[in-house]
């Protein structure tokens, strides 16, 4: 289960809408475990500048890692938007998932009402997890 | 010795440590020393051809070594190498 601070979701959603029609992306930081708690958001440049794929700009990743460490937490996941498809990990998301302990948040902007879902991706398998907004 | 910071996903291959020390005057030499100490890191760091793995980001202090000299980038004892997985998807 992933617990999201309300301002985390608001910031993620705002960045996803701002980035459209390209995919937006970034990291979340906080505390791992179950439930994991996402307390901070680190928007990143999509180095791929694409509506279909994303690459977190490496220097944004480094900066987020350092800022999160200074805040006393750790990076626990990544979020990105799907501008024209559902909030479900694509084959590219599964193939590229860098860390089995991370939480993979996908925000779909396909419908009028944006949707957020969170997944664990381990050994190519997708498992959706509950998201609780606080 | 150069300080090398490892992401969580690479730590099991290095005995669980978040940070390890290694010797070398270039990133390539540091990697060779690291792999000598922790052979399981080999395929995580380098391609079979010995190139930097494309799914890995390597920073010399604040700089991405892809924009420096890649594996030939010079390192000194006061430097820190930070390894991070590439974060991407579709």
Backbone of each chain as ProteinMPNN parsed JSONL, in Angstrom:
{"seq_chain_A": "XXXXXXXXXXXXXXXXXXXXXXXXXXXXXXXXXXXXXXXXXXXXXXXXXXXXXXXXXXXXXXXXXXXXXXXXXXXXXXXXXXXXXXXXXXXXXXXXXXXXXXXXXXXXXXXXXXXXXXXXXXXXXXXXXXXXXX", "coords_chain_A": {"N_chain_A": [[0.842, -1.195, 0.0], [0.432, 2.249, -0.716], [0.846, 5.34, 0.723], [-0.106, 8.584, 0.071], [0.744, 11.893, 0.601], [-1.561, 14.606, 0.523], [-0.673, 16.94, -0.795], [1.309, 15.913, -2.353], [0.039, 14.394, -4.34], [-1.391, 16.483, -5.539], [0.668, 18.044, -6.586], [1.925, 16.261, -8.338], [-0.165, 15.779, -10.148], [-0.551, 18.374, -11.152], [1.888, 18.805, -12.475], [1.763, 16.809, -14.4], [-0.403, 17.657, -15.962], [0.578, 20.093, -16.801], [2.701, 19.273, -18.353], [1.559, 17.996, -20.532], [1.06, 17.94, -24.098], [3.101, 16.074, -23.861], [4.685, 13.319, -22.156], [4.94, 13.556, -18.663], [7.206, 13.417, -15.862], [8.738, 12.196, -12.808], [10.135, 11.88, -9.475], [9.312, 10.233, -6.352], [9.687, 10.741, -2.865], [10.301, 9.467, 0.416], [9.251, 7.229, 2.86], [10.008, 3.835, 2.801], [8.6, 0.468, 2.823], [5.667, -1.187, 4.203], [2.723, 0.115, 5.112], [4.102, 2.124, 2.455], [5.199, 5.511, 2.517], [4.729, 8.394, 0.756], [6.138, 11.44, 0.822], [7.316, 13.581, -0.412], [7.803, 15.285, -3.538], [9.556, 15.171, -6.592], [9.732, 16.762, -9.347], [10.804, 16.092, -12.688], [12.737, 16.726, -15.625], [11.545, 15.443, -18.678], [13.677, 13.791, -20.448], [13.406, 12.555, -22.841], [11.472, 13.958, -24.117], [8.838, 13.333, -25.15], [5.618, 12.096, -26.259], [5.106, 9.515, -25.855], [7.088, 8.064, -24.504], [9.273, 8.216, -21.604], [12.164, 9.613, -20.058], [13.795, 10.068, -17.134], [15.567, 12.932, -16.586], [18.968, 12.553, -16.067], [20.487, 14.248, -14.32], [18.523, 15.48, -12.825], [17.606, 13.315, -11.452], [19.817, 12.687, -9.842], [19.911, 15.012, -8.284], [17.45, 14.876, -6.975], [17.84, 12.571, -5.469], [19.851, 13.37, -3.72], [18.624, 15.536, -2.416], [16.518, 14.235, -1.199], [17.831, 12.497, 0.506], [18.977, 14.382, 2.193], [16.67, 15.249, 3.371], [16.104, 13.214, 4.995], [14.893, 10.922, 4.094], [14.216, 8.491, 1.529], [14.421, 7.858, -2.001], [11.53, 6.463, -3.267], [10.1, 5.788, -5.438], [8.764, 6.294, -8.796], [6.98, 8.529, -10.897], [4.832, 8.934, -13.731], [3.158, 10.277, -16.618], [0.479, 9.04, -18.624], [-0.635, 10.104, -21.54], [-2.561, 9.439, -23.386], [-3.472, 6.919, -22.903], [-4.583, 4.217, -20.714], [-4.127, 4.128, -17.083], [-1.937, 2.155, -16.616], [0.909, 0.069, -16.415], [3.018, 0.193, -19.243], [4.431, -2.102, -21.686], [7.011, -1.107, -22.072], [7.42, 0.268, -19.689], [7.5, -1.873, -17.911], [9.681, -3.343, -18.832], [11.733, -1.548, -18.384], [11.767, -1.001, -15.71], [13.521, 0.082, -12.929], [13.976, -0.718, -10.255], [13.066, -3.181, -8.009], [11.989, -2.613, -5.551], [10.734, -0.232, -5.727], [7.931, 2.044, -6.115], [5.621, 2.366, -8.669], [4.074, 4.863, -10.158], [1.36, 5.697, -12.178], [-0.191, 8.128, -14.05], [-3.115, 8.728, -15.664], [-4.204, 10.725, -18.304], [-6.122, 10.384, -20.09], [-8.914, 10.393, -19.896], [-11.591, 12.675, -18.98], [-11.528, 13.001, -16.241], [-8.621, 12.814, -14.45], [-6.699, 9.893, -13.635], [-5.042, 8.077, -11.055], [-2.843, 5.461, -10.46], [-1.045, 2.917, -8.702], [1.779, 0.765, -8.806], [3.649, -2.26, -8.225], [6.536, -3.554, -9.669], [8.023, -6.413, -10.438], [10.439, -8.624, -11.537], [9.326, -8.572, -14.084], [6.66, -8.833, -13.597], [3.498, -7.354, -12.968], [1.968, -5.761, -10.275], [-0.78, -4.351, -8.905], [-1.249, -1.853, -6.388], [-2.971, -0.666, -3.449], [-3.772, 2.83, -3.163], [-3.616, 5.382, -0.86], [-4.869, 8.495, -0.113], [-3.764, 11.151, 1.876]], "CA_chain_A": [[0.0, 0.0, 0.0], [1.18, 3.504, -0.783], [0.154, 6.498, 1.274], [0.347, 9.821, -0.571], [0.301, 13.163, 1.17], [-2.427, 15.287, -0.432], [0.065, 17.889, -1.632], [2.097, 15.124, -3.306], [-0.839, 14.11, -5.472], [-1.709, 17.744, -6.22], [1.831, 18.487, -7.346], [2.106, 15.313, -9.439], [-1.21, 16.036, -11.141], [-0.279, 19.666, -11.793], [3.014, 18.642, -13.403], [1.312, 15.988, -15.525], [-1.227, 18.513, -16.824], [1.478, 21.119, -17.361], [3.592, 18.649, -19.336], [0.822, 17.497, -21.689], [0.786, 16.55, -24.511], [4.222, 15.164, -23.641], [4.664, 12.63, -20.872], [5.657, 14.196, -17.557], [7.772, 12.39, -14.991], [9.457, 12.663, -11.633], [10.369, 10.888, -8.425], [8.721, 10.484, -5.047], [10.567, 10.378, -1.759], [9.63, 9.288, 1.693], [9.642, 6.078, 3.653], [9.601, 2.574, 2.198], [7.913, -0.474, 3.706], [4.248, -1.385, 3.913], [2.587, 0.967, 3.928], [5.109, 3.139, 2.134], [4.63, 6.851, 2.621], [5.361, 9.366, -0.14], [5.983, 12.755, 1.442], [7.906, 14.64, -1.226], [7.758, 15.102, -4.992], [10.667, 15.789, -7.315], [9.481, 16.779, -10.792], [12.029, 15.976, -13.493], [12.599, 16.921, -17.067], [11.499, 14.234, -19.507], [14.758, 13.971, -21.415], [12.97, 12.014, -24.129], [10.556, 14.952, -24.683], [7.998, 12.506, -26.007], [4.273, 11.801, -25.79], [4.984, 8.056, -25.723], [8.078, 7.515, -23.568], [9.922, 9.21, -20.764], [13.441, 9.331, -19.41], [14.097, 11.073, -16.12], [16.853, 13.572, -16.822], [19.862, 12.006, -15.039], [20.9, 15.201, -13.275], [17.372, 15.667, -11.933], [17.597, 12.127, -10.59], [20.889, 12.87, -8.848], [19.503, 16.089, -7.379], [16.36, 14.351, -6.139], [18.424, 11.605, -4.526], [20.579, 14.115, -2.683], [17.662, 16.313, -1.631], [15.74, 13.314, -0.381], [18.717, 12.033, 1.577], [19.091, 15.495, 3.146], [15.39, 15.343, 4.08], [16.018, 12.076, 5.907], [14.159, 9.799, 3.513], [14.849, 7.856, 0.369], [13.554, 7.79, -3.172], [10.784, 5.211, -3.175], [9.373, 5.47, -6.657], [8.75, 7.216, -9.929], [5.647, 8.729, -11.482], [4.814, 9.522, -15.075], [1.811, 10.376, -17.167], [0.074, 8.486, -19.915], [-1.53, 11.162, -21.993], [-3.641, 8.931, -24.246], [-3.798, 5.525, -22.58], [-5.004, 4.029, -19.325], [-3.096, 4.156, -16.046], [-1.444, 0.783, -16.434], [2.279, 0.07, -16.956], [3.204, -0.281, -20.609], [5.552, -3.052, -21.788], [8.256, -0.363, -21.877], [7.547, 0.511, -18.246], [7.875, -3.129, -17.244], [11.04, -3.715, -19.25], [12.736, -0.582, -17.923], [11.63, -0.749, -14.261], [14.883, -0.044, -12.426], [14.173, -1.165, -8.879], [11.892, -3.964, -7.576], [11.435, -2.076, -4.304], [10.088, 1.054, -5.989], [6.506, 2.146, -6.435], [5.524, 2.937, -10.02], [2.797, 5.56, -10.265], [0.992, 6.105, -13.525], [-1.326, 9.052, -14.085], [-3.715, 8.773, -17.002], [-4.927, 11.949, -18.664], [-6.945, 10.035, -21.25], [-10.305, 10.775, -19.675], [-11.794, 14.011, -18.408], [-11.067, 12.929, -14.85], [-7.34, 12.1, -14.384], [-6.665, 8.787, -12.68], [-3.724, 7.707, -10.538], [-2.744, 4.1, -9.926], [0.329, 2.605, -8.302], [2.118, -0.634, -9.088], [4.969, -2.826, -7.989], [6.962, -4.295, -10.858], [9.126, -7.297, -10.036], [10.706, -9.726, -12.473], [8.429, -8.494, -15.224], [5.264, -8.983, -13.184], [2.853, -6.124, -12.497], [1.016, -5.948, -9.186], [-1.323, -3.062, -8.476], [-1.35, -1.708, -4.936], [-3.89, 0.413, -3.062], [-3.214, 4.148, -2.888], [-4.423, 6.127, 0.112], [-4.515, 9.921, -0.058], [-3.912, 11.692, 3.24]], "C_chain_A": [[0.881, 1.251, 0.0], [0.305, 4.635, -0.237], [0.749, 7.754, 0.65], [-0.162, 11.016, 0.218], [-0.506, 13.899, 0.096], [-1.663, 16.218, -1.353], [0.962, 17.161, -2.647], [1.256, 14.861, -4.554], [-1.147, 15.39, -6.249], [-0.542, 18.2, -7.095], [2.082, 17.571, -8.546], [1.093, 15.605, -10.546], [-0.934, 17.335, -11.889], [0.845, 19.536, -12.817], [2.623, 17.804, -14.614], [0.485, 16.83, -16.501], [-0.369, 19.558, -17.528], [2.323, 20.53, -18.493], [2.895, 18.189, -20.6], [0.99, 18.445, -22.87], [1.97, 15.6, -24.352], [4.038, 14.453, -22.304], [5.482, 13.431, -19.864], [6.163, 13.097, -16.629], [8.469, 13.029, -13.795], [9.57, 11.542, -10.611], [9.517, 11.222, -7.206], [9.7, 10.013, -3.976], [9.776, 10.245, -0.482], [10.171, 8.092, 2.425], [9.122, 4.808, 2.983], [8.878, 1.694, 3.203], [6.463, -0.628, 3.31], [3.427, -1.0, 5.138], [3.813, 1.863, 3.723], [4.432, 4.503, 2.185], [5.415, 7.804, 1.727], [5.089, 10.77, 0.398], [6.446, 13.895, 0.559], [7.897, 14.261, -2.712], [8.94, 15.816, -5.628], [10.361, 15.726, -8.821], [10.813, 16.746, -11.547], [11.719, 16.335, -14.933], [12.494, 15.559, -17.739], [12.523, 14.419, -20.616], [14.394, 13.433, -22.787], [12.043, 12.993, -24.852], [9.577, 14.311, -25.659], [6.614, 12.348, -25.405], [4.097, 10.311, -25.532], [5.949, 7.435, -24.731], [8.635, 8.631, -22.696], [11.27, 8.693, -20.302], [13.681, 10.435, -18.4], [15.495, 11.625, -16.408], [17.824, 13.155, -15.708], [20.268, 12.999, -13.953], [19.747, 15.526, -12.329], [17.268, 14.501, -10.955], [18.638, 12.254, -9.482], [20.477, 13.908, -7.808], [18.403, 15.608, -6.43], [16.9, 13.399, -5.081], [19.123, 12.333, -3.376], [19.625, 14.902, -1.796], [16.878, 15.398, -0.695], [16.582, 12.776, 0.773], [18.854, 13.123, 2.647], [17.806, 15.647, 3.966], [15.18, 14.162, 5.02], [15.247, 10.888, 5.374], [14.94, 9.152, 2.393], [13.885, 7.928, -0.812], [12.854, 6.436, -3.137], [10.003, 4.906, -4.449], [9.447, 6.565, -7.704], [7.313, 7.353, -10.411], [5.815, 9.254, -12.898], [3.392, 9.504, -15.599], [1.687, 9.556, -18.445], [-0.963, 9.452, -20.454], [-2.718, 10.63, -22.803], [-4.039, 7.493, -23.943], [-4.131, 5.414, -21.097], [-3.814, 4.039, -18.368], [-2.666, 2.724, -15.713], [-0.042, 0.736, -17.057], [2.345, -0.508, -18.366], [4.31, -1.327, -20.615], [6.905, -2.363, -21.605], [8.492, -0.079, -20.401], [8.049, -0.74, -17.528], [9.329, -3.485, -17.568], [12.097, -2.812, -18.616], [12.702, -0.359, -16.413], [12.963, -0.978, -13.556], [15.03, -0.699, -11.062], [12.928, -1.916, -8.399], [11.26, -3.45, -6.291], [10.671, -0.773, -4.525], [8.588, 0.891, -6.236], [6.414, 2.911, -7.76], [4.128, 3.537, -10.188], [2.561, 5.985, -11.711], [-0.261, 6.969, -13.435], [-1.858, 9.073, -15.516], [-4.492, 10.068, -17.18], [-5.89, 11.678, -19.82], [-8.377, 10.54, -21.101], [-10.394, 12.159, -19.033], [-11.253, 14.08, -16.985], [-9.743, 12.168, -14.811], [-7.402, 10.975, -13.354], [-5.224, 8.47, -12.308], [-3.799, 6.271, -10.037], [-1.278, 3.817, -9.633], [0.573, 1.107, -8.41], [3.482, -0.985, -8.51], [5.299, -3.633, -9.237], [8.194, -5.101, -10.477], [9.24, -8.443, -11.019], [9.698, -9.747, -13.619], [6.96, -8.629, -14.876], [4.727, -7.679, -12.589], [1.876, -6.472, -11.382], [0.522, -4.574, -8.757], [-1.426, -3.028, -6.955], [-2.341, -0.586, -4.621], [-3.127, 1.715, -2.824], [-4.164, 4.874, -1.938], [-3.937, 7.569, 0.119], [-4.748, 10.436, 1.354], [-3.904, 13.206, 3.221]], "O_chain_A": [[1.934, 1.29, 0.637], [-0.822, 4.845, -0.685], [1.962, 7.964, 0.695], [-1.36, 11.135, 0.474], [-0.183, 13.828, -1.09], [-1.953, 16.292, -2.547], [1.327, 17.73, -3.676], [1.706, 15.08, -5.679], [-1.162, 15.381, -7.48], [-0.744, 18.682, -8.209], [2.41, 18.041, -9.635], [1.444, 15.671, -11.724], [-1.066, 17.394, -13.111], [0.758, 20.098, -13.909], [3.092, 18.054, -15.724], [0.654, 16.727, -17.716], [-0.574, 19.861, -18.704], [2.62, 21.213, -19.473], [3.54, 18.005, -21.632], [1.057, 19.657, -22.664], [1.848, 14.42, -24.682], [3.317, 14.935, -21.43], [6.57, 13.919, -20.171], [5.624, 11.99, -16.607], [8.749, 14.228, -13.776], [9.153, 10.41, -10.854], [9.057, 12.353, -7.048], [10.43, 9.038, -4.151], [8.711, 10.842, -0.326], [11.38, 7.942, 2.599], [7.944, 4.715, 2.639], [8.578, 2.132, 4.314], [6.069, -0.246, 2.208], [3.438, -1.735, 6.126], [4.463, 2.293, 4.676], [3.235, 4.623, 1.926], [6.615, 7.999, 1.916], [3.945, 11.224, 0.423], [6.032, 15.04, 0.744], [7.974, 13.088, -3.079], [9.28, 16.935, -5.244], [10.696, 14.744, -9.484], [11.813, 17.304, -11.095], [10.577, 16.251, -15.385], [13.246, 14.638, -17.422], [12.272, 15.116, -21.599], [15.005, 13.811, -23.787], [11.844, 12.877, -26.061], [9.497, 14.69, -26.827], [6.443, 12.451, -24.191], [3.049, 9.888, -25.043], [5.657, 6.38, -24.169], [8.495, 9.816, -22.999], [11.483, 7.487, -20.174], [13.761, 11.608, -18.764], [16.473, 10.879, -16.464], [17.539, 13.377, -14.531], [20.38, 12.625, -12.785], [19.975, 15.817, -11.154], [16.896, 14.672, -9.794], [18.359, 11.958, -8.32], [20.667, 13.711, -6.608], [18.429, 15.899, -5.234], [16.462, 13.425, -3.931], [18.995, 11.952, -2.213], [19.787, 14.938, -0.576], [16.612, 15.747, 0.455], [16.087, 12.621, 1.889], [18.848, 12.836, 3.844], [17.839, 16.112, 5.105], [14.195, 14.116, 5.756], [14.974, 9.943, 6.114], [16.165, 9.254, 2.321], [12.673, 8.046, -0.628], [13.497, 5.396, -2.996], [9.322, 3.884, -4.532], [10.09, 7.6, -7.526], [6.529, 6.407, -10.339], [6.796, 9.923, -13.223], [2.532, 8.796, -15.076], [2.631, 9.401, -19.22], [-2.045, 9.597, -19.885], [-3.754, 11.287, -22.896], [-4.858, 6.913, -24.655], [-3.987, 6.367, -20.332], [-2.657, 3.969, -18.784], [-3.002, 2.18, -14.661], [0.169, 1.311, -18.125], [1.789, -1.572, -18.638], [5.058, -1.432, -19.642], [7.836, -2.95, -21.054], [9.619, -0.172, -19.915], [8.911, -0.667, -16.652], [10.099, -3.874, -16.69], [13.215, -3.249, -18.344], [13.521, 0.394, -15.885], [13.489, -2.09, -13.572], [16.11, -1.193, -10.737], [11.838, -1.343, -8.385], [10.126, -3.804, -5.971], [10.028, -0.269, -3.604], [8.071, -0.191, -6.512], [7.041, 3.954, -7.941], [3.139, 2.82, -10.34], [3.436, 6.548, -12.37], [-1.257, 6.584, -12.823], [-1.133, 9.399, -16.456], [-5.31, 10.455, -16.346], [-6.405, 12.603, -20.448], [-8.974, 11.047, -22.051], [-9.391, 12.727, -18.602], [-10.621, 15.055, -16.578], [-9.73, 10.974, -15.112], [-8.076, 11.093, -12.331], [-4.312, 8.578, -13.127], [-4.705, 5.91, -9.286], [-0.385, 4.406, -10.242], [-0.311, 0.294, -8.14], [4.346, -0.125, -8.332], [4.437, -4.314, -9.791], [9.266, -4.549, -10.227], [8.267, -9.142, -11.298], [9.271, -10.812, -14.066], [6.103, -8.549, -15.756], [5.405, -7.0, -11.819], [1.052, -7.375, -11.53], [1.301, -3.736, -8.303], [-1.662, -4.054, -6.316], [-2.528, 0.33, -5.422], [-1.992, 1.708, -2.348], [-5.365, 4.964, -2.19], [-2.755, 7.838, 0.329], [-5.795, 10.19, 1.952], [-4.017, 13.837, 4.271]]}, "seq_chain_B": "XXXXXXXXXXXXXXXXXXXXXXXXXXXXXXXXXXXXXXXXXXXXXXXXXXXXXXXXXXXXXXXXXXXXXXXXXXXXXXXXXXXXXXXXXX", "coords_chain_B": {"N_chain_B": [[41.929, 5.947, -2.65], [38.716, 5.798, -4.097], [35.486, 6.996, -3.369], [32.564, 5.2, -3.852], [29.238, 5.434, -4.479], [26.404, 3.43, -4.172], [23.283, 2.492, -5.71], [20.235, 1.2, -4.243], [19.469, -1.065, -5.667], [21.805, -2.182, -6.626], [23.223, -2.878, -4.436], [23.022, -5.524, -3.216], [24.776, -6.969, -4.815], [27.166, -6.11, -3.964], [27.737, -6.892, -1.414], [25.849, -5.685, 0.154], [26.435, -3.107, 0.859], [26.012, 0.465, 0.997], [27.855, 2.177, 0.138], [31.049, 1.953, -1.265], [34.622, 1.524, -1.416], [37.123, 2.045, -3.886], [39.959, 1.504, -6.028], [41.743, 3.455, -8.476], [42.599, 5.395, -11.388], [40.979, 6.253, -13.317], [37.491, 6.196, -14.293], [36.967, 3.757, -15.504], [39.062, 2.179, -14.514], [38.46, 2.214, -11.81], [36.034, 0.851, -11.876], [36.966, -1.631, -12.743], [38.472, -2.428, -10.547], [36.439, -2.524, -8.652], [34.833, -4.596, -9.705], [36.62, -6.66, -9.475], [36.604, -6.98, -6.748], [33.936, -7.408, -6.266], [32.509, -9.487, -8.077], [29.9, -9.936, -8.997], [28.941, -7.516, -9.751], [29.738, -6.989, -12.293], [28.103, -7.456, -14.679], [26.16, -5.625, -14.202], [27.29, -3.173, -14.439], [28.748, -2.963, -16.815], [28.679, -3.568, -20.372], [28.819, -6.677, -22.274], [30.83, -6.093, -24.045], [32.383, -4.399, -22.673], [31.666, -1.763, -22.439], [30.143, 1.144, -20.916], [27.201, 0.392, -19.227], [24.037, 1.012, -20.662], [21.845, 1.393, -19.106], [22.658, 2.535, -16.828], [23.482, 5.301, -14.822], [26.268, 7.305, -14.247], [27.838, 9.403, -12.068], [30.368, 11.748, -11.678], [31.141, 13.307, -8.945], [29.186, 16.016, -9.401], [28.717, 15.638, -12.059], [27.668, 14.054, -15.066], [29.222, 11.28, -16.362], [29.005, 10.607, -19.009], [29.144, 12.925, -20.401], [31.623, 13.703, -19.954], [34.559, 12.054, -19.995], [33.529, 9.511, -20.349], [34.214, 6.138, -19.637], [36.888, 6.687, -19.532], [37.189, 8.898, -17.995], [38.955, 10.901, -15.725], [39.626, 10.306, -12.271], [39.988, 11.323, -8.84], [41.314, 11.02, -5.477], [39.712, 12.535, -3.829], [37.302, 12.485, -4.974], [33.863, 11.574, -5.608], [32.054, 8.888, -6.858], [28.874, 8.444, -8.059], [26.497, 6.038, -8.541], [23.617, 5.395, -10.384], [20.501, 3.941, -11.317], [19.214, 4.138, -14.653], [16.197, 5.875, -15.15], [13.341, 5.24, -16.693], [10.677, 4.835, -19.11], [7.511, 4.093, -20.643]], "CA_chain_B": [[40.669, 5.22, -2.828], [37.583, 6.626, -4.524], [34.225, 6.592, -2.759], [31.559, 4.88, -4.867], [27.911, 5.271, -3.876], [25.62, 2.465, -4.947], [21.835, 2.516, -5.491], [19.779, 0.004, -3.517], [19.353, -2.229, -6.541], [23.142, -2.766, -6.852], [23.895, -3.21, -3.164], [23.192, -6.961, -2.963], [25.937, -7.481, -5.558], [28.376, -5.575, -3.339], [27.709, -7.234, 0.001], [24.834, -4.921, 0.877], [26.908, -1.779, 1.245], [25.522, 1.625, 0.257], [29.023, 2.895, -0.355], [32.252, 1.121, -1.25], [35.82, 2.211, -1.877], [37.834, 1.31, -4.929], [41.144, 2.201, -6.506], [41.842, 3.659, -9.908], [42.799, 6.767, -11.814], [39.877, 6.578, -14.222], [36.263, 5.475, -13.94], [37.134, 2.377, -15.961], [39.934, 1.47, -13.568], [37.699, 2.039, -10.565], [35.076, -0.236, -12.12], [37.707, -2.894, -12.803], [38.794, -2.77, -9.163], [35.167, -2.907, -8.014], [34.416, -5.907, -10.211], [37.54, -7.623, -8.87], [36.176, -7.229, -5.365], [32.533, -7.846, -6.266], [32.302, -9.928, -9.475], [28.486, -9.885, -9.407], [28.642, -6.175, -10.282], [30.229, -6.869, -13.677], [27.06, -7.306, -15.705], [25.32, -4.463, -13.881], [28.012, -1.943, -14.768], [29.339, -2.932, -18.153], [28.17, -4.487, -21.382], [29.803, -7.74, -22.561], [31.943, -5.492, -24.794], [33.17, -3.565, -21.772], [31.197, -0.378, -22.448], [29.247, 1.515, -19.825], [25.842, -0.086, -19.469], [23.202, 2.183, -20.972], [20.827, 1.573, -18.066], [23.313, 3.016, -15.621], [24.022, 6.656, -14.801], [27.448, 7.43, -13.384], [28.171, 10.811, -11.848], [31.601, 12.109, -10.978], [30.633, 14.429, -8.148], [27.893, 16.461, -9.932], [28.699, 15.572, -13.525], [27.413, 12.792, -15.744], [30.48, 10.963, -17.077], [28.778, 10.511, -20.465], [29.514, 14.213, -20.979], [33.046, 13.91, -19.654], [35.304, 11.11, -20.834], [32.956, 8.166, -20.146], [35.04, 5.294, -18.755], [38.245, 7.249, -19.456], [37.16, 10.083, -17.137], [39.911, 10.84, -14.608], [39.093, 10.477, -10.922], [40.986, 11.497, -7.791], [40.933, 10.458, -4.18], [38.685, 13.36, -3.176], [36.078, 12.42, -5.777], [32.834, 10.565, -5.329], [31.281, 8.384, -7.988], [27.525, 8.032, -7.671], [25.874, 5.2, -9.555], [22.158, 5.375, -10.273], [19.877, 3.312, -12.484], [18.433, 5.01, -15.53], [14.765, 5.773, -14.845], [12.672, 5.507, -17.968], [9.53, 3.984, -19.382], [6.73, 4.536, -21.796]], "C_chain_B": [[39.552, 6.21, -3.18], [36.322, 6.086, -3.855], [33.193, 6.365, -3.864], [30.239, 4.614, -4.161], [27.037, 4.419, -4.779], [24.122, 2.641, -4.68], [21.403, 1.204, -4.84], [19.791, -1.24, -4.393], [20.708, -2.902, -6.801], [23.795, -3.256, -5.553], [24.029, -4.707, -2.896], [24.422, -7.546, -3.668], [27.255, -7.003, -4.947], [28.345, -5.802, -1.828], [26.748, -6.394, 0.814], [25.233, -3.504, 1.229], [26.305, -0.677, 0.371], [26.671, 2.374, -0.396], [30.238, 1.977, -0.233], [33.431, 1.967, -1.726], [36.512, 1.361, -2.928], [38.994, 2.169, -5.423], [41.094, 2.373, -8.015], [41.983, 5.127, -10.25], [41.76, 7.224, -12.821], [38.64, 5.807, -13.764], [36.393, 4.008, -14.34], [38.004, 1.563, -15.01], [39.236, 1.232, -12.229], [36.703, 0.891, -10.718], [35.788, -1.586, -12.133], [38.065, -3.366, -11.392], [37.535, -3.235, -8.42], [34.745, -4.314, -8.412], [35.339, -6.999, -9.661], [37.12, -7.982, -7.454], [34.769, -7.824, -5.308], [32.156, -8.267, -7.688], [30.846, -9.833, -9.944], [28.101, -8.523, -9.971], [28.935, -6.067, -11.781], [29.104, -6.602, -14.678], [26.112, -6.15, -15.421], [25.963, -3.159, -14.347], [28.369, -1.842, -16.243], [28.651, -3.908, -19.099], [29.208, -5.604, -21.585], [31.024, -7.192, -23.304], [32.788, -4.563, -23.926], [32.805, -2.093, -21.793], [30.3, -0.133, -21.233], [27.829, 1.078, -20.167], [24.904, 1.101, -19.663], [22.106, 2.402, -19.934], [21.407, 2.106, -16.768], [23.776, 4.456, -15.813], [25.197, 6.684, -13.839], [27.805, 8.907, -13.295], [29.505, 10.916, -11.137], [31.278, 13.405, -10.242], [29.274, 14.859, -8.734], [27.738, 16.23, -11.438], [28.516, 14.161, -14.057], [28.649, 12.444, -16.586], [30.269, 10.77, -18.577], [29.19, 11.811, -21.157], [30.941, 14.592, -20.618], [33.807, 12.941, -20.562], [34.802, 9.691, -20.747], [33.884, 7.354, -19.233], [36.475, 5.81, -18.623], [38.316, 8.493, -18.569], [38.115, 9.903, -15.949], [39.205, 11.047, -13.275], [40.25, 10.606, -9.936], [40.449, 11.012, -6.459], [39.847, 11.256, -3.478], [37.338, 13.252, -3.894], [35.117, 11.347, -5.267], [32.168, 10.186, -6.643], [29.928, 7.932, -7.456], [26.901, 7.264, -8.82], [24.365, 5.194, -9.328], [21.576, 4.703, -11.505], [19.203, 4.357, -13.358], [16.96, 4.79, -15.208], [14.012, 6.203, -16.09], [11.5, 4.555, -18.126], [8.748, 4.537, -20.552], [5.314, 4.862, -21.434]], "O_chain_B": [[39.468, 7.305, -2.625], [36.115, 4.875, -3.782], [32.976, 7.234, -4.708], [30.127, 3.693, -3.352], [26.942, 4.652, -5.984], [23.729, 2.912, -3.545], [22.133, 0.214, -4.887], [20.086, -2.338, -3.921], [20.746, -4.078, -7.162], [24.801, -3.965, -5.585], [25.066, -5.133, -2.388], [25.032, -8.496, -3.179], [28.33, -7.437, -5.361], [28.868, -4.994, -1.06], [26.821, -6.389, 2.043], [24.45, -2.773, 1.835], [26.114, -0.857, -0.832], [26.48, 3.112, -1.362], [30.424, 1.309, 0.784], [33.246, 3.003, -2.364], [36.493, 0.132, -2.872], [39.005, 3.388, -5.256], [40.499, 1.572, -8.736], [41.544, 5.997, -9.498], [41.66, 8.408, -13.143], [38.732, 4.885, -12.954], [35.976, 3.119, -13.597], [37.715, 0.398, -14.734], [39.403, 0.186, -11.602], [36.543, 0.066, -9.818], [35.275, -2.568, -11.597], [37.971, -4.554, -11.083], [37.566, -4.205, -7.663], [34.35, -5.12, -7.57], [34.902, -8.122, -9.412], [37.258, -9.124, -7.016], [34.45, -8.627, -4.431], [31.549, -7.488, -8.423], [30.583, -9.671, -11.135], [27.052, -8.387, -10.6], [28.439, -5.163, -12.453], [29.156, -5.632, -15.433], [25.348, -5.74, -16.294], [25.276, -2.172, -14.613], [28.3, -0.767, -16.84], [28.115, -4.934, -18.68], [30.343, -5.488, -21.12], [32.116, -7.751, -23.21], [33.786, -4.008, -24.387], [33.527, -1.262, -21.241], [29.779, -1.062, -20.618], [27.322, 1.358, -21.253], [24.967, 2.078, -18.917], [21.503, 3.474, -19.885], [20.735, 2.127, -15.737], [24.382, 4.794, -16.83], [25.116, 6.141, -12.737], [28.043, 9.57, -14.305], [29.741, 10.257, -10.124], [31.159, 14.466, -10.854], [28.295, 14.129, -8.578], [26.716, 16.599, -12.016], [29.121, 13.207, -13.569], [29.067, 13.238, -17.428], [31.235, 10.767, -19.341], [29.54, 11.813, -22.337], [31.403, 15.684, -20.945], [33.69, 13.022, -21.785], [35.546, 8.753, -21.034], [34.29, 7.836, -18.175], [37.195, 5.413, -17.707], [39.387, 9.078, -18.41], [38.083, 8.883, -15.262], [38.294, 11.868, -13.167], [41.339, 10.077, -10.157], [39.282, 10.642, -6.336], [39.137, 10.722, -2.626], [36.352, 13.855, -3.469], [35.498, 10.38, -4.607], [31.772, 11.044, -7.432], [29.849, 7.136, -6.519], [26.79, 7.773, -9.935], [23.9, 5.007, -8.204], [22.09, 4.872, -12.611], [18.68, 5.35, -12.853], [16.524, 3.655, -15.015], [14.042, 7.367, -16.488], [11.353, 3.593, -17.371], [9.249, 5.336, -21.343], [4.529, 5.25, -22.299]]}, "name": "protein", "num_of_chains": 2, "seq": "XXXXXXXXXXXXXXXXXXXXXXXXXXXXXXXXXXXXXXXXXXXXXXXXXXXXXXXXXXXXXXXXXXXXXXXXXXXXXXXXXXXXXXXXXXXXXXXXXXXXXXXXXXXXXXXXXXXXXXXXXXXXXXXXXXXXXXXXXXXXXXXXXXXXXXXXXXXXXXXXXXXXXXXXXXXXXXXXXXXXXXXXXXXXXXXXXXXXXXXXXXXXXXXXXXXXXXXXXXXXXXXX"}
